[in-house]
Amino acid sequence: MQTARLLLRPLEPGDAGAVHRACQDEQIQRWTTVPSPYLPEHAEEFTGRISPDGWRNDTLYNWGTFTRDGGALVSSVGLSFPPRTAVAEVGYWTAREHRGRGLTAEAVAAVARWAFDTLRVQRLEWYAEVGNTASRAVAERVGFTVEGTLRSYLEHRGGRRDGWVGSLLPTDRVPGPAAG
């Protein structure tokens, strides 16, 4: 799948090095569920087993998003899609050097359109720990409606945290068409 500036494709074993480098960022480790410290074997497991198994089992669709000009890893966008339900959850992280340019919002919008058109998802949900303003900005830019705060909802590194929740419906306006 492509957008104006990105190529989105399933992560594969050859992406492990780039995923490992990106996940060394303290902000990715702070706000997401990636292991901390993030070791090379974590990236190898994610790109070599977890991501391919998710696609094969129709439970987790994880894309690596890469610049069309140069092929640099920009972000990872994942869709959790439990079997026999019309609700999916989207999550993402962005490599430090690609933040603030709208690239992850572009990728999330493309994944949302794919979820609605291909999987026939009826509700796409987004969750983030309260305070993760960068994730919230991406969600809002894509068109998610922030529905509120769920107290002690997210489990993170052995504790419970308050979380923001938002949704996107097939009838909502998702910015920009996919480029192909």
C-alpha positions as a Markdown table, in Angstrom:
| # | Residue | x | y | z |
|---|---|---|---|---|
| 1 | Met | 0.0 | 0.0 | 0.0 |
| 2 | Gln | 1.3 | 3.5 | -0.8 |
| 3 | Thr | 0.5 | 7.0 | 0.2 |
| 4 | Ala | 1.8 | 10.2 | -1.3 |
| 5 | Arg | 5.1 | 9.9 | 0.7 |
| 6 | Leu | 5.1 | 6.4 | 2.1 |
| 7 | Leu | 5.2 | 2.7 | 1.3 |
| 8 | Leu | 3.4 | 0.5 | 3.8 |
| 9 | Arg | 4.1 | -3.2 | 3.9 |
| 10 | Pro | 4.1 | -6.0 | 6.4 |
| 11 | Leu | 7.2 | -6.0 | 8.6 |
| 12 | Glu | 9.6 | -8.8 | 7.8 |
| 13 | Pro | 12.8 | -10.3 | 9.2 |
| 14 | Gly | 15.0 | -8.0 | 7.2 |
| 15 | Asp | 13.5 | -5.0 | 9.0 |
| 16 | Ala | 14.7 | -6.2 | 12.5 |
| 17 | Gly | 17.8 | -3.9 | 12.5 |
| 18 | Ala | 15.8 | -0.8 | 11.6 |
| 19 | Val | 13.1 | -1.6 | 14.1 |
| 20 | His | 15.7 | -2.2 | 16.8 |
| 21 | Arg | 17.4 | 1.1 | 16.1 |
| 22 | Ala | 14.1 | 3.0 | 16.2 |
| 23 | Cys | 12.9 | 1.4 | 19.4 |
| 24 | Gln | 16.0 | 2.5 | 21.3 |
| 25 | Asp | 14.3 | 5.9 | 21.6 |
| 26 | Glu | 13.2 | 6.7 | 25.1 |
| 27 | Gln | 9.9 | 8.1 | 23.9 |
| 28 | Ile | 8.9 | 4.9 | 22.2 |
| 29 | Gln | 9.8 | 2.9 | 25.2 |
| 30 | Arg | 8.0 | 5.3 | 27.5 |
| 31 | Trp | 4.7 | 5.5 | 25.7 |
| 32 | Thr | 4.4 | 2.1 | 24.0 |
| 33 | Thr | 4.4 | -1.5 | 25.2 |
| 34 | Val | 7.7 | -2.4 | 23.5 |
| 35 | Pro | 10.1 | -4.1 | 26.0 |
| 36 | Ser | 12.6 | -1.9 | 27.8 |
| 37 | Pro | 15.4 | -2.3 | 27.3 |
| 38 | Tyr | 14.6 | -3.2 | 23.7 |
| 39 | Leu | 17.1 | -5.8 | 22.6 |
| 40 | Pro | 18.0 | -7.1 | 19.1 |
| 41 | Glu | 16.1 | -10.4 | 19.8 |
| 42 | His | 12.9 | -8.4 | 20.5 |
| 43 | Ala | 13.1 | -6.9 | 17.1 |
| 44 | Glu | 13.9 | -10.2 | 15.5 |
| 45 | Glu | 10.9 | -11.9 | 17.3 |
| 46 | Phe | 8.6 | -9.0 | 16.3 |
| 47 | Thr | 9.6 | -8.9 | 12.6 |
| 48 | Gly | 10.3 | -12.6 | 12.2 |
| 49 | Arg | 7.4 | -14.3 | 14.1 |
| 50 | Ile | 4.8 | -11.9 | 15.7 |
| 51 | Ser | 4.1 | -9.8 | 12.7 |
| 52 | Pro | 4.0 | -12.6 | 10.1 |
| 53 | Asp | 1.9 | -14.8 | 12.5 |
| 54 | Gly | -0.5 | -12.0 | 13.0 |
| 55 | Trp | -1.1 | -11.6 | 9.2 |
| 56 | Arg | -1.4 | -15.3 | 8.8 |
| 57 | Asn | -3.9 | -15.7 | 11.6 |
| 58 | Asp | -5.9 | -12.5 | 10.9 |
| 59 | Thr | -5.3 | -11.2 | 14.4 |
| 60 | Leu | -2.6 | -8.5 | 14.0 |
| 61 | Tyr | -1.8 | -6.6 | 10.9 |
| 62 | Asn | 1.5 | -4.7 | 11.4 |
| 63 | Trp | 2.9 | -2.4 | 8.8 |
| 64 | Gly | 6.3 | -0.9 | 8.6 |
| 65 | Thr | 6.0 | 2.5 | 7.0 |
| 66 | Phe | 8.9 | 3.5 | 4.8 |
| 67 | Thr | 9.7 | 6.7 | 2.9 |
| 68 | Arg | 9.1 | 6.3 | -0.8 |
| 69 | Asp | 12.2 | 8.4 | -1.4 |
| 70 | Gly | 15.0 | 6.3 | 0.2 |
| 71 | Gly | 13.1 | 3.6 | 2.0 |
| 72 | Ala | 13.9 | 4.8 | 5.6 |
| 73 | Leu | 11.7 | 3.2 | 8.3 |
| 74 | Val | 9.4 | 6.0 | 9.5 |
| 75 | Ser | 7.0 | 4.1 | 11.8 |
| 76 | Ser | 5.2 | 1.0 | 12.7 |
| 77 | Val | 1.4 | 0.9 | 12.5 |
| 78 | Gly | -0.5 | -2.0 | 13.9 |
| 79 | Leu | -4.1 | -3.1 | 13.8 |
| 80 | Ser | -5.3 | -5.6 | 16.3 |
| 81 | Phe | -8.3 | -7.4 | 14.9 |
| 82 | Pro | -9.8 | -10.0 | 17.2 |
| 83 | Pro | -11.6 | -12.8 | 15.3 |
| 84 | Arg | -15.3 | -12.5 | 14.8 |
| 85 | Thr | -15.6 | -8.8 | 15.7 |
| 86 | Ala | -16.1 | -5.7 | 13.7 |
| 87 | Val | -13.9 | -3.6 | 16.0 |
| 88 | Ala | -10.2 | -3.1 | 15.6 |
| 89 | Glu | -7.6 | -1.2 | 17.6 |
| 90 | Val | -4.8 | 0.8 | 16.0 |
| 91 | Gly | -1.4 | 1.5 | 17.6 |
| 92 | Tyr | 1.7 | 3.2 | 16.3 |
| 93 | Trp | 5.1 | 4.6 | 17.0 |
| 94 | Thr | 7.3 | 6.9 | 15.0 |
| 95 | Ala | 11.1 | 6.9 | 14.7 |
| 96 | Arg | 12.5 | 10.1 | 16.3 |
| 97 | Glu | 14.0 | 11.5 | 13.1 |
| 98 | His | 10.6 | 11.4 | 11.3 |
| 99 | Arg | 8.4 | 13.0 | 13.9 |
| 100 | Gly | 6.5 | 16.2 | 13.4 |
| 101 | Arg | 6.1 | 15.9 | 9.6 |
| 102 | Gly | 2.7 | 14.2 | 9.5 |
| 103 | Leu | 4.0 | 10.9 | 8.1 |
| 104 | Thr | 2.5 | 8.7 | 10.8 |
| 105 | Ala | -0.9 | 10.4 | 10.5 |
| 106 | Glu | -0.6 | 9.7 | 6.7 |
| 107 | Ala | 0.2 | 6.0 | 7.4 |
| 108 | Val | -2.6 | 5.7 | 10.1 |
| 109 | Ala | -5.1 | 7.2 | 7.7 |
| 110 | Ala | -4.1 | 4.7 | 5.0 |
| 111 | Val | -4.4 | 1.8 | 7.5 |
| 112 | Ala | -7.8 | 3.1 | 8.6 |
| 113 | Arg | -9.1 | 3.2 | 5.1 |
| 114 | Trp | -7.8 | -0.3 | 4.5 |
| 115 | Ala | -9.4 | -1.6 | 7.7 |
| 116 | Phe | -12.8 | -0.1 | 6.7 |
| 117 | Asp | -12.6 | -1.2 | 3.0 |
| 118 | Thr | -10.9 | -4.6 | 3.3 |
| 119 | Leu | -11.7 | -5.9 | 6.8 |
| 120 | Arg | -15.1 | -4.2 | 6.9 |
| 121 | Val | -14.3 | -2.9 | 10.4 |
| 122 | Gln | -17.2 | -0.9 | 11.8 |
| 123 | Arg | -15.2 | 0.8 | 14.6 |
| 124 | Leu | -11.5 | 1.6 | 14.9 |
| 125 | Glu | -10.3 | 2.3 | 18.4 |
| 126 | Trp | -7.2 | 4.2 | 19.6 |
| 127 | Tyr | -5.9 | 4.2 | 23.1 |
| 128 | Ala | -3.0 | 6.2 | 24.6 |
| 129 | Glu | -1.8 | 6.9 | 28.1 |
| 130 | Val | -3.0 | 10.3 | 29.3 |
| 131 | Gly | -0.1 | 12.7 | 28.6 |
| 132 | Asn | 1.0 | 11.1 | 25.3 |
| 133 | Thr | 0.1 | 14.3 | 23.4 |
| 134 | Ala | 2.0 | 13.2 | 20.2 |
| 135 | Ser | -0.1 | 10.1 | 19.8 |
| 136 | Arg | -3.2 | 12.1 | 20.5 |
| 137 | Ala | -2.2 | 14.7 | 17.8 |
| 138 | Val | -1.8 | 11.9 | 15.2 |
| 139 | Ala | -5.2 | 10.4 | 16.1 |
| 140 | Glu | -7.0 | 13.7 | 16.0 |
| 141 | Arg | -5.3 | 14.6 | 12.7 |
| 142 | Val | -6.6 | 11.3 | 11.2 |
| 143 | Gly | -10.1 | 12.2 | 12.4 |
| 144 | Phe | -10.5 | 10.1 | 15.6 |
| 145 | Thr | -13.0 | 11.5 | 18.0 |
| 146 | Val | -11.5 | 11.5 | 21.5 |
| 147 | Glu | -14.3 | 10.0 | 23.6 |
| 148 | Gly | -12.8 | 10.5 | 27.0 |
| 149 | Thr | -10.5 | 9.2 | 29.7 |
| 150 | Leu | -10.6 | 5.7 | 31.1 |
| 151 | Arg | -9.3 | 5.6 | 34.6 |
| 152 | Ser | -6.6 | 3.0 | 35.4 |
| 153 | Tyr | -7.4 | 1.4 | 32.0 |
| 154 | Leu | -3.9 | 0.7 | 30.5 |
| 155 | Glu | -1.5 | -1.8 | 32.0 |
| 156 | His | 2.0 | -0.5 | 31.5 |
| 157 | Arg | 5.3 | -1.9 | 32.9 |
| 158 | Gly | 3.6 | -3.5 | 35.9 |
| 159 | Gly | 1.2 | -0.6 | 36.8 |
| 160 | Arg | -2.1 | 0.8 | 35.7 |
| 161 | Arg | -2.4 | 4.1 | 33.9 |
| 162 | Asp | -5.2 | 6.4 | 32.9 |
| 163 | Gly | -5.9 | 6.2 | 29.1 |
| 164 | Trp | -7.4 | 8.3 | 26.5 |
| 165 | Val | -9.8 | 6.5 | 24.1 |
| 166 | Gly | -10.9 | 7.6 | 20.7 |
| 167 | Ser | -12.8 | 6.1 | 17.8 |
| 168 | Leu | -13.0 | 6.4 | 14.0 |
| 169 | Leu | -16.1 | 5.1 | 12.1 |
| 170 | Pro | -16.4 | 4.2 | 8.4 |
| 171 | Thr | -18.7 | 7.3 | 8.1 |
| 172 | Asp | -16.1 | 9.7 | 9.5 |
| 173 | Arg | -13.9 | 11.7 | 7.1 |
| 174 | Val | -10.4 | 10.2 | 6.9 |
| 175 | Pro | -8.0 | 12.7 | 5.3 |
| 176 | Gly | -6.6 | 12.1 | 1.9 |
| 177 | Pro | -7.0 | 9.2 | -0.5 |
| 178 | Ala | -4.3 | 6.4 | -0.6 |
| 179 | Ala | -1.9 | 6.8 | -3.5 |
| 180 | Gly | -2.1 | 3.2 | -4.4 |
